[in-house]
Amino acid sequence: MEDKSFIDKYLGVPQCLSHSKKSSFLFILQKASNKLSFWNQKLFSKAGKEVLLKSIIQAIPSYVMSCYRLPISIYKHFSSLMANFWWVSLGNRHKVHWKRWDQICRSKLYGGLGFCQISHHNQAMLAKQAWRIFTNPNSLVASL
């Protein structure tokens, strides 16, 4: 039997997951990687990179994360893609990371840049769905 990542998508979310959850959510990494590889060919300032990462790349998995808990390997790879884009410059392809990504993800009040940790964002999105079920017991989802 062939292991397909998913049968079909509805609103960008897989309807059925395969045995390997990582393969089911690889489309998120591919979409982010395609955008970042295109942007790597451009010359952006750090402020421009910050805006692109916060407004576009971090929004790619948001809807999926409101429905599913993503595997840890997806978190790590997604963060790695963002860190590599942040540290690379057009002339320098060595990607020297001068600070750890988790330190960059701290709030600006604590010396970071305010990027969101994908794992924390995923947990918050799922908690929001649970809160909706508990506070609205007459909804269709709560009855299921």
C-alpha positions as CSV (number, residue, x, y, z in Angstrom):
1,M,0.0,0.0,0.0
2,E,1.4,3.4,-1.0
3,D,1.8,5.9,1.9
4,K,0.3,9.1,0.6
5,S,0.8,12.2,2.7
6,F,-2.9,13.1,2.4
7,I,-5.9,12.4,0.2
8,D,-7.2,15.9,-0.3
9,K,-7.0,19.4,1.2
10,Y,-9.8,21.6,2.3
11,L,-9.0,25.2,2.9
12,G,-5.3,24.2,2.8
13,V,-5.6,21.7,5.6
14,P,-5.2,17.9,5.0
15,Q,-8.4,16.0,5.5
16,C,-6.7,12.7,6.2
17,L,-3.3,12.2,7.8
18,S,-0.9,9.4,6.8
19,H,1.0,7.3,9.3
20,S,3.8,9.8,9.1
21,K,2.6,13.2,10.3
22,K,5.8,14.7,9.1
23,S,5.1,13.8,5.5
24,S,1.5,15.1,5.8
25,F,2.8,18.6,6.8
26,L,5.7,18.9,4.4
27,F,3.7,21.2,2.2
28,I,4.0,23.9,4.8
29,L,7.8,23.7,4.7
30,Q,7.8,23.6,0.9
31,K,5.6,26.7,0.6
32,A,7.8,28.6,3.1
33,S,11.0,27.4,1.4
34,N,9.8,28.5,-2.0
35,K,9.1,32.0,-0.8
36,L,12.4,32.3,1.1
37,S,14.5,31.0,-1.7
38,F,12.9,33.6,-4.1
39,W,13.5,36.3,-1.5
40,N,17.2,35.2,-1.0
41,Q,17.9,36.5,-4.5
42,K,16.8,40.0,-3.4
43,L,18.8,42.4,-1.3
44,F,16.8,43.2,1.9
45,S,17.7,45.2,4.9
46,K,17.2,43.6,8.3
47,A,14.0,45.6,8.8
48,G,12.7,44.3,5.5
49,K,13.6,40.7,6.4
50,E,11.9,41.1,9.8
51,V,8.7,42.3,8.2
52,L,8.7,39.5,5.6
53,L,9.3,36.8,8.2
54,K,6.7,38.1,10.7
55,S,3.9,39.0,8.2
56,I,4.2,36.3,5.6
57,I,6.3,33.3,6.6
58,Q,4.9,33.0,10.2
59,A,1.4,33.2,8.8
60,I,1.8,30.3,6.4
61,P,1.1,27.5,9.0
62,S,-1.4,29.4,11.1
63,Y,-4.6,27.9,9.8
64,V,-3.2,24.4,9.9
65,M,-1.9,24.9,13.4
66,S,-5.4,25.9,14.6
67,C,-6.5,22.3,13.6
68,Y,-3.5,20.1,14.2
69,R,-0.5,19.9,16.4
70,L,2.5,19.8,14.2
71,P,5.4,17.4,14.7
72,I,8.5,18.7,16.4
73,S,10.6,18.1,13.3
74,I,8.4,20.5,11.4
75,Y,8.9,23.1,14.1
76,K,12.7,22.7,14.0
77,H,12.9,22.8,10.2
78,F,10.6,25.8,9.9
79,S,12.6,27.7,12.5
80,S,15.8,26.7,10.7
81,L,14.4,28.1,7.4
82,M,13.6,31.4,9.1
83,A,17.0,31.6,10.8
84,N,18.9,30.9,7.6
85,F,17.0,33.6,5.8
86,W,17.5,36.0,8.6
87,W,21.3,35.6,8.8
88,V,22.2,35.2,5.1
89,S,23.2,38.2,3.1
90,L,23.4,38.3,-0.7
91,G,27.2,38.3,-0.9
92,N,27.8,36.0,2.1
93,R,26.4,32.5,1.7
94,H,28.2,31.1,4.9
95,K,25.2,31.9,7.1
96,V,27.0,32.7,10.3
97,H,24.4,32.8,13.1
98,W,25.6,35.4,15.6
99,K,22.8,34.6,18.1
100,R,20.7,31.6,18.8
101,W,17.2,31.6,17.2
102,D,15.4,31.2,20.6
103,Q,17.1,34.3,21.8
104,I,16.0,36.2,18.7
105,C,12.4,35.0,19.3
106,R,12.2,36.7,22.7
107,S,10.2,39.8,23.1
108,K,11.7,43.1,22.2
109,L,11.5,44.0,25.9
110,Y,13.9,41.2,26.7
111,G,16.5,41.8,24.0
112,G,14.9,39.7,21.2
113,L,13.2,40.7,17.9
114,G,9.8,39.3,18.7
115,F,9.6,36.5,16.2
116,C,7.1,33.9,17.4
117,Q,8.2,30.4,18.4
118,I,6.2,28.2,16.1
119,S,5.7,25.5,18.8
120,H,4.2,28.1,21.2
121,H,2.0,29.6,18.5
122,N,0.7,26.1,17.7
123,Q,-0.1,25.4,21.3
124,A,-1.9,28.7,21.7
125,M,-4.0,28.2,18.5
126,L,-5.1,24.7,19.8
127,A,-5.9,26.1,23.2
128,K,-8.0,28.8,21.5
129,Q,-10.1,26.1,19.8
130,A,-10.5,24.2,23.1
131,W,-11.6,27.4,24.8
132,R,-14.2,27.9,22.2
133,I,-15.6,24.4,22.7
134,F,-15.7,24.8,26.5
135,T,-17.3,28.2,26.5
136,N,-19.9,27.4,23.8
137,P,-21.2,24.0,24.7
138,N,-24.2,24.3,22.3
139,S,-22.0,24.5,19.2
140,L,-21.8,21.7,16.7
141,V,-18.1,21.0,17.4
142,A,-18.9,20.7,21.2
143,S,-21.7,18.2,20.5
144,L,-19.4,16.0,18.5
